[in-house]
């Protein structure tokens, strides 16, 4: 039973085991197994224990650098895949658990006093946690975006004056811009005469994607190179025809191998079989 004059920090410190157990069960109810499948039971409990420790340090004024504590903690939450919604609901549950425990046998006056104390001590940390989480998430997404951009549209030299750009995944407007930049930079850097755009790994070619490819091909032509579109699967060809998209200005091949053979011919070279040595 909570003492009438007991502070929130005193109550948490004296009832950590019970609070953690109840909070853990509450989080599992919110979870619908999405996060528990990503984290072990011990990691799940450790996360709850870590935040409770941060909460106590904050309330008792013993944290040397709260920003550093929360920054590292929220970065781990982001890496574990915990959503902002789940964390917000989890924080609310923790507040309810602590408040309910402290007011179980308290007078109405004490309950009203605790409402004010919670607003003064618990709410600021909750807000700071959510702010740090949002910052960590933005940093993570930014780093992932940069990494994906670097890998999303590489231009690879395969022979002298012949380069290949293999595309994998969905192409949106932003990625199309990156493809265009890499194409033009690569053509100049590698002195390409022929560029092969391989769309074998592109799942859908719609009007927008076809438009971006046509633009890229035209841009390559304007800087003095020729563009080949390779990897056109039968279903992609059918989609292009059904959409009424014209690729008359672009040389197309159904495979990268045939595209390279055509590129060699366009640069006055042929693949010659030397045969096996006697």
N, C-alpha and C positions, 0 to 999 in steps of 0.2 A: 504494500500500500504506500502510495506516495505521501511524503511529508508535506505539510501545508506550506512550509517555507523553502522547500527543496527547489534548487535551480534546475533548468533543463539539462545542463551539462552534468550535474550530480546524478540526476535520474538516469541519464544515458549510461554514465560510467558504472553505476550500480546495477544496471539491468541489461548489460550488453548482450549476454547470451540469449535472453528471452526476446529482446528486440530483434536481434539478427535472425533468430529462428522464425519468428512471426513474419518478418520482412521477406525472408527468403521464400516462405510459402506464398506470400502475397505476390511476389515477383513471378513465381512459377505459374500462378493463376493468370497473370497478365500475359505471360510468355507465349502461350499456345504452341510451345515447343520450338518456336523459331530460333531462339537464341540458345536454349539448352542443347540443341543439336549441334551448335557450333562450339560450345564451351563445355568443359567437363564440370562435374558437380563441385569439385574442389575449387576450380577457377571461378565458378559462379559465386561461391561463398566468399572467396578471397576478395572479389570485387566489392561485395557488400561490406565486408569487414574494413576494407581500405577506405571506403567513403565514410563509414562511421568514425574511423580514426581521424580523418580530415575534419569532420564535423566537430569532434571534440576539441581538436587543436584550435580550430577557429573560435569556438565558443569560450575556450579558456584563455585565448590570447597567446598560445604557446607556439604558434606556427611562425617560423622565421620568414618564410616566403610562401604565402598562400597561393599566389599566382603560379609559382613553380610547381607546387603540389597538384593544383587543379589542372595545369597544363599537361603534366605527365599522365595524370589519371584519365583525363578526357581523351587524350591521344590513344590510350589503350582501349577505351570504349569504342572509339571510331574504328580502330583496327579489328576489334571483335565483332563489328557490324551492328552494334546497338543503335537503334533509331532514336531520334530526338523525342518522338512521341512516347516510346517505351520508357525513356529516362524520365520524362516529365511526369508520367503516370506513376513511376516508381518512387520518385521524390514525394509526390502527393501521398502515396500510401505510407511512406516512412513517417511523414509528419502526422498523419492520422494515428498511426500506431503509438508514437511517443505521446501525443496529446491525450489519446484515450487512456493510456496507462497512467499518466500523471493526474488525470481528472476523474479517475474511477470513483473515488470516495471524497472528492473535493467539493467544497461549497460553491455556490453560484458566483460569489465574489472572487474566489480563487480561479474559477474557470475563466472569468472575464479578464483577470490579471494575466493568466497564461496566454490568452489570445493575443494580448498586447506583446508579451514577451516573445512569443513565436514569431510575430511579425517583425520584431526588432532583431532577433538572433538567427532564426532559421531561414526566413525569406531571403535576406541578402546573399547568403551562401548559395541557396538554390538558384537565384538569378545569376550569380557569378559562375556557377557550374554550367548552366545552360549557355551562357555567353562564351565560356572557354570551349565548350563542346562545339558550338557553331564555328568558332575560329579554327579549331583543330580539323574539323570536317572540311572547311574551305581550303586549308593548307594541303590536306591529303588529296582532295579532288584536283587542286591546282597541279600538284606534283604528278598525279596519275595522268592528267590531261597532257602535260608536257611530254611524259614518257610515251603516251599513245600517239601523240603527234609525230614524235621522232620515228616511231615504228609503223605509222599508218600508211605512208606513201614513199617508200624508199625507191630511189632510182639506181639500178644496179648495172654497171658495165659488164657485158658478157663477151663481146669481141670489140676490136678496135672500131670506133665510130658506131657501135650498136649497143643500145642500153635497153633494159627491161624494167618496167614498173609493175610489180605484182600487187594487185588490190585484193584485200580480204575484208569481208564484212560490209555493213551498210554504209552507203555514201550519202551524207547530208550536205547541206550548203557549206558549212564551216570546213568540213573535211575536203570538199571539192575545191575550196580555195587553197588549202594546203597542197593538194595534188597539183594544182596549176602552178603554184610557186616552185614546188620541187621539180616539176617537169622542166620549166623554163631555166631554172638555175642549173639543173643537171645537164641539159642539152648544151649549154654554154661551157660548163666546167669540163665535161667529158668530150666535147667537140663531136657530139652525136650527129650522125647523118640519118639514122633511123631509130625511132623509139617505139618499143612494143608495150602497149598497155594490156596487161593480162587480167581479165575479169573472171577467171575461173572461180575464184573464191567469193565473188559478189553474189549474194543469194537472190536479189531482185534487181532487175533493170526496168525502171519505169520511165515515164516521160522526163522527169526531173534529172534522173541519173544519165539518161541518154543525152539530154541537153548539155550537161556538164562535160560529158565525154567529147561531144562534138566541139564544144568551146575549147577544150584542152587540145584537141587535134588541130584546130585552126590556129591556136596560139603557137604550137610547135612548128607548124608550116611557116608562120610569119617570121620565125627566127632561123629559118633556113634548113629545117629537118623534115623528115617524113614520119608519119605516125601510122602504126599498124595496131588494129584492135584484135586481140587473140583471146581464146578461151570462151568463145560463144557456144554455149550448150544448146541442144535442140529446143529446150523449153524457153530459153532466153530469146532465141531467134524467133520462135512463134509469138512471144510476147511483143517483141519489137514490131513484127508485121501487123499484129492485131491493133497495136497502138498507132499504126500509121507513121512510125518514125523512120525518117530517111537517113541512111548512113552511106549514101552514094559517094560522098566525098572522102570516105575513110576506107582503106583496104582492110578487110577482115579475114581472119583465119580461125578455124575451129580449135586449134591447139597451139601451144607455145612452140612445139617442135616445128610445125609447118610455118609458123610466124618467123622463126629464126632462119629457116631455109629461104624464105622469101626475102628477109632482110639481107642475107648474104648475097643473093642475086642482085638486089638493089644497090649493093656496094661493090658489084662486079667481082664477087667471089662465089665459089661453089664448094660443096662438100664432096670430096673425092675419096673413094675407098681405095686404100693402098693394098688391101689383101693381106693374107698371112704370109710371113716369111717362110721360105723353104727350109 
